[in-house]
């Protein structure tokens, strides 16, 4: 069996560095594109491809795609002024939801019996009856396991 390798070594070999570089380039191009757009439209678009003078932009809805197509002649002139897009001669617009990081999956609540005993003991010293009752309820959750 092969010896485990550190993740930084794995990420530094093969096609992974190329993928990371390409993703960073697209992110940089998206940032440049967004600076040329009205503030309300910027979060709804991103560059997904830049090849042979064509900038392919993804909009997150048909409404934003339509607006982007309407703005594309003006936008193309603005983009051509930027060093990243001097060779641009066409803007293509696709529609797809913008990929966002997945929300964290909530973890089930766990309270150890030892923590429950500490909370219960501290609840006894609280003068406020509502807070004391809330701490007691919390402590019971740990004792149920």
Residue pairs with C-beta under 8 A, 6 or more apart in sequence:
10 16
11 17
11 20
25 50
26 46
26 47
26 48
26 49
26 50
28 84
29 47
29 50
29 55
29 84
29 85
30 45
30 46
30 47
32 79
32 82
32 84
32 85
33 45
33 46
33 47
33 55
33 57
33 75
33 79
34 42
34 43
34 45
35 42
36 75
36 78
36 79
36 82
37 45
37 68
37 71
37 75
41 64
41 67
41 68
41 71
43 98
44 59
44 60
44 61
44 64
44 98
45 57
45 58
45 59
45 60
45 64
45 68
45 98
46 57
46 58
46 98
47 55
47 56
47 57
47 58
48 56
48 57
48 58
48 94
49 55
49 56
50 56
50 85
53 87
53 88
53 89
53 90
54 88
54 89
54 90
54 91
54 92
55 76
55 79
55 85
55 88
55 90
55 91
55 92
56 91
56 92
56 93
56 94
57 68
57 91
57 92
57 93
57 94
58 93
58 94
58 95
58 96
58 98
59 65
59 68
59 93
59 94
59 95
60 95
60 96
60 97
60 98
61 95
62 95
65 93
65 94
65 95
68 75
68 91
68 93
69 93
72 91
72 93
75 91
76 88
76 89
76 90
76 91
79 85
79 88
79 91
80 86
80 88
109 141
110 145
111 119
111 138
111 139
111 141
111 142
111 145
112 142
112 145
113 142
113 143
113 145
115 142
116 138
116 139
116 140
116 141
116 142
116 143
117 139
117 142
119 135
119 138
119 139
119 142
120 135
120 136
120 139
120 143
122 135
123 131
123 132
123 135
123 136
123 139
124 132
126 132
126 135
